[in-house]
């Protein structure tokens, strides 16, 4: 019996590994397929130009960014195109992750997981869009305004891309705050009342985190900390709505009292 159970568990483990490999392979193929399409049209150079537009708009007229490495003008656009392919394939990648873990979840967990995946994807992309359209334009113009006239700014493209990726991740994760708050409330780890009590600590932590992640200027810190605090409040509202929708738990004593009269009536009828 022991040998049979060990063999069965080993087969199950191997089947899970095969399933995981299949899901990962599909996700990688999807990213590479989108990368090939983007590489052919519009091309890595055009995609990089779109990413660099906020910085180029803040530079003096006639000034361009520079590349200090030998292969940097080739590798940086390729890296940016691969990032764009991953972002476009993100819904399919998350679906593959969902399809792998879904068979091991309970039915009520499956109903919760799929909306969380969709909302997480949307909020992450929304955070990246906010960073690109609002933060970059505001921060770069703010920095360019305070630059001395004796300096001609010419940022290195590799340093710029690394900075952009860091900011995208920071704002994308920041916009996931409502999902994290809802999960904490749903799992019962924290109540909405407790979340409201620690609101002040969250505000302080938001500004500290913004000071660590963003460039050393007050404007960019405010642009990260303010959405974080607002999204925390949105998460509290969503958690409160979720708590109201929970059905009240029945008292075992009330269940017993509800059953006893039926038993008495049945015995009386006999």
C-alpha positions as CSV (number, residue, x, y, z in Angstrom):
1,X,0.0,0.0,0.0
2,X,2.8,2.4,0.9
3,X,4.6,1.7,-2.4
4,X,1.4,2.3,-4.4
5,X,0.6,5.6,-2.6
6,X,4.2,6.8,-3.1
7,X,4.1,5.9,-6.7
8,X,0.7,7.7,-7.1
9,X,2.0,10.9,-5.3
10,X,5.1,10.8,-7.5
11,X,3.0,10.6,-10.7
12,X,0.9,13.4,-9.4
13,X,4.0,15.6,-8.8
14,X,5.4,14.8,-12.2
15,X,2.0,15.6,-13.8
16,X,2.0,19.0,-12.0
17,X,5.5,19.7,-13.3
18,X,4.5,18.8,-16.8
19,X,1.4,21.1,-16.5
20,X,3.6,23.9,-15.2
21,X,6.0,23.5,-18.0
22,X,3.2,23.6,-20.5
23,X,1.7,26.8,-19.1
24,X,5.1,28.5,-18.9
25,X,5.9,27.5,-22.5
26,X,2.6,29.0,-23.7
27,X,3.2,32.2,-21.8
28,X,6.8,32.5,-23.3
29,X,5.5,31.7,-26.8
30,X,2.9,34.4,-26.5
31,X,5.4,37.0,-25.4
32,X,7.8,36.1,-28.1
33,X,5.1,36.1,-30.8
34,X,4.1,39.6,-29.8
35,X,7.7,40.6,-29.7
36,X,8.2,39.4,-33.3
37,X,5.2,41.4,-34.4
38,X,6.4,44.5,-32.6
39,X,9.9,44.0,-34.0
40,X,8.6,44.0,-37.6
41,X,6.1,46.8,-37.0
42,X,6.4,49.5,-35.8
43,X,9.9,48.4,-34.9
44,X,12.1,48.8,-31.8
45,X,13.2,52.3,-32.7
46,X,9.7,53.6,-33.0
47,X,8.7,52.0,-29.7
48,X,11.7,53.5,-27.9
49,X,10.9,56.9,-29.3
50,X,7.4,56.6,-27.8
51,X,8.9,55.7,-24.4
52,X,11.5,58.6,-24.7
53,X,8.9,61.2,-25.7
54,X,8.3,62.6,-22.1
55,X,12.1,63.2,-21.7
56,X,12.6,64.6,-25.2
57,X,9.8,67.0,-24.7
58,X,11.5,68.5,-21.6
59,X,15.0,68.8,-23.2
60,X,16.1,72.1,-24.9
61,X,15.3,72.3,-28.6
62,X,17.8,70.5,-30.7
63,X,19.1,68.4,-27.8
64,X,19.0,64.6,-28.0
65,X,19.7,61.7,-25.6
66,X,23.1,60.0,-25.9
67,X,24.3,56.4,-25.8
68,X,27.7,55.7,-24.1
69,X,27.9,52.0,-24.8
70,X,29.0,50.4,-28.0
71,X,25.9,48.2,-28.4
72,X,23.6,50.3,-26.4
73,X,21.8,51.9,-29.4
74,X,20.8,48.3,-30.4
75,X,20.2,46.6,-27.1
76,X,18.1,49.3,-25.3
77,X,15.4,49.4,-28.0
78,X,15.3,45.6,-28.0
79,X,14.8,45.7,-24.2
80,X,12.0,48.2,-24.5
81,X,10.3,46.2,-27.2
82,X,10.5,43.0,-25.1
83,X,9.0,44.9,-22.2
84,X,6.2,46.2,-24.4
85,X,5.5,42.6,-25.6
86,X,5.3,41.4,-22.0
87,X,2.9,44.1,-21.1
88,X,0.7,43.3,-24.0
89,X,0.8,39.6,-23.3
90,X,0.2,40.1,-19.5
91,X,-3.5,39.1,-19.6
92,X,-2.6,35.8,-21.3
93,X,0.3,35.2,-19.0
94,X,-1.9,35.7,-15.9
95,X,-4.6,33.5,-17.5
96,X,-2.0,30.7,-17.8
97,X,-1.1,31.2,-14.1
98,X,-4.8,31.1,-13.2
99,X,-5.4,27.9,-15.3
100,X,-2.5,26.2,-13.4
101,X,-3.7,27.0,-9.9
102,X,-7.5,26.9,-10.5
103,X,-7.9,23.1,-10.2
104,X,-6.5,23.2,-6.7
105,X,-8.8,25.9,-5.4
106,X,-12.3,25.6,-3.9
107,X,-15.2,26.9,-5.9
108,X,-15.6,30.1,-3.8
109,X,-11.8,30.7,-4.2
110,X,-12.1,30.3,-7.9
111,X,-14.9,32.9,-8.0
112,X,-12.7,35.4,-6.1
113,X,-9.4,34.6,-7.9
114,X,-10.5,35.4,-11.5
115,X,-11.8,38.9,-10.7
116,X,-8.7,39.6,-8.7
117,X,-6.5,38.7,-11.6
118,X,-8.5,40.9,-14.0
119,X,-8.5,43.8,-11.6
120,X,-4.8,43.4,-10.8
121,X,-3.9,43.5,-14.5
122,X,-6.1,46.6,-15.0
123,X,-4.7,48.4,-12.0
124,X,-1.1,47.6,-12.9
125,X,-1.5,49.0,-16.4
126,X,-3.4,52.0,-15.1
127,X,-0.4,52.7,-12.8
128,X,2.0,52.5,-15.7
129,X,-0.3,54.8,-17.8
130,X,-0.5,57.3,-14.9
131,X,3.3,57.3,-14.6
132,X,3.9,57.8,-18.3
133,X,1.2,60.5,-19.0
134,X,1.3,62.4,-15.7
135,X,4.4,61.7,-13.6
136,X,7.0,61.8,-16.4
137,X,5.8,64.9,-18.1
138,X,5.5,66.7,-14.7
139,X,8.7,65.6,-13.2
140,X,10.9,66.0,-16.3
141,X,9.6,69.5,-16.9
142,X,10.1,70.4,-13.2
143,X,13.7,69.2,-13.3
144,X,14.5,70.9,-16.6
145,X,13.1,74.2,-15.2
146,X,15.6,74.1,-12.3
147,X,18.6,73.1,-14.4
148,X,21.2,75.8,-14.7
149,X,21.5,77.5,-18.0
150,X,25.2,76.6,-18.2
151,X,24.3,72.9,-18.4
152,X,23.1,71.2,-21.5
153,X,21.2,68.0,-20.3
154,X,21.9,64.9,-22.5
155,X,20.7,61.8,-20.6
156,X,22.1,58.4,-21.4
157,X,19.4,56.1,-22.9
158,X,20.4,53.1,-20.8
159,X,20.1,55.1,-17.6
160,X,16.8,56.5,-18.8
161,X,15.3,53.1,-19.5
162,X,16.4,51.7,-16.1
163,X,14.8,54.8,-14.4
164,X,11.6,54.3,-16.4
165,X,11.4,50.6,-15.6
166,X,11.9,51.4,-11.9
167,X,9.1,54.0,-12.0
168,X,6.8,51.8,-13.9
169,X,7.1,49.0,-11.4
170,X,6.8,51.4,-8.5
171,X,3.5,52.9,-9.8
172,X,2.2,49.6,-11.0
173,X,2.6,48.0,-7.6
174,X,1.3,51.1,-5.9
175,X,-2.0,50.8,-7.9
176,X,-2.4,47.3,-6.5
177,X,-3.1,48.6,-3.1
178,X,-6.9,48.2,-3.3
179,X,-6.5,44.6,-4.3
180,X,-4.2,44.0,-1.4
181,X,-6.6,45.6,1.0
182,X,-9.6,43.6,-0.3
183,X,-7.6,40.4,0.1
184,X,-6.7,41.2,3.7
185,X,-10.3,41.9,4.5
186,X,-11.6,38.8,2.6
187,X,-9.2,36.4,4.3
188,X,-10.1,37.9,7.7
189,X,-6.5,38.9,8.5
190,X,-7.5,42.6,9.1
191,X,-10.8,44.2,9.6
192,X,-12.0,47.5,8.0
193,X,-12.1,49.1,11.4
194,X,-8.4,48.2,12.0
195,X,-7.5,49.6,8.5
196,X,-9.2,52.9,9.4
197,X,-7.3,53.0,12.7
198,X,-3.9,52.6,11.1
199,X,-4.6,55.2,8.3
200,X,-2.1,57.7,9.8
201,X,0.7,55.1,9.8
202,X,-0.1,54.2,6.2
203,X,0.2,57.9,5.1
204,X,3.6,58.2,6.8
205,X,4.8,54.9,5.2
206,X,3.5,56.1,1.8
207,X,5.7,59.2,1.9
208,X,8.7,57.3,3.2
209,X,8.3,54.7,0.4
210,X,7.9,57.4,-2.2
211,X,11.1,59.1,-0.9
212,X,13.0,55.8,-1.3
213,X,11.7,54.8,-4.7
214,X,11.3,58.1,-6.6
215,X,14.0,60.7,-7.5
216,X,15.1,63.0,-4.8
217,X,12.6,65.8,-5.4
218,X,9.4,66.6,-3.6
219,X,7.1,66.7,-6.6
220,X,7.7,63.0,-7.7
221,X,7.4,61.9,-4.1
222,X,4.0,63.6,-3.8
223,X,2.9,62.1,-7.2
224,X,3.5,58.6,-5.8
225,X,2.4,59.0,-2.2
226,X,-0.9,60.8,-3.0
227,X,-2.3,58.0,-5.3
228,X,-1.1,55.4,-2.8
229,X,-3.1,57.1,0.0
230,X,-6.2,57.6,-2.2
231,X,-6.1,54.0,-3.4
232,X,-5.8,52.8,0.2
233,X,-9.0,54.7,0.9
234,X,-10.6,53.0,-2.1
235,X,-9.5,49.7,-0.8
236,X,-11.1,50.4,2.6
237,X,-14.4,51.3,0.9
238,X,-14.3,48.1,-1.2
239,X,-13.5,46.1,1.9
240,X,-16.4,47.7,3.8
241,X,-18.8,46.8,1.0
242,X,-17.4,43.3,1.1
243,X,-18.0,43.0,4.8
244,X,-21.6,44.1,4.4
245,X,-22.2,41.4,1.8
246,X,-21.1,38.7,4.2
247,X,-24.0,36.6,5.4
248,X,-24.3,36.7,9.2
249,X,-23.0,33.5,10.9
250,X,-25.7,31.4,12.5
251,X,-25.5,30.6,16.2
252,X,-25.3,26.8,16.8
253,X,-27.7,27.3,19.8
254,X,-30.2,29.0,17.5
255,X,-29.9,26.1,15.1
256,X,-30.5,23.6,17.9
257,X,-33.6,25.6,19.1
258,X,-34.9,25.6,15.5
259,X,-34.6,21.8,15.2
260,X,-36.0,20.9,18.7
261,X,-39.6,22.0,18.1
262,X,-39.7,19.9,14.9
263,X,-38.6,16.9,16.8
264,X,-41.2,17.5,19.5
265,X,-43.9,17.9,16.9
266,X,-42.9,14.7,15.2
267,X,-42.9,12.7,18.5
268,X,-46.2,14.2,19.5
269,X,-47.8,13.2,16.2
270,X,-46.6,9.6,16.8
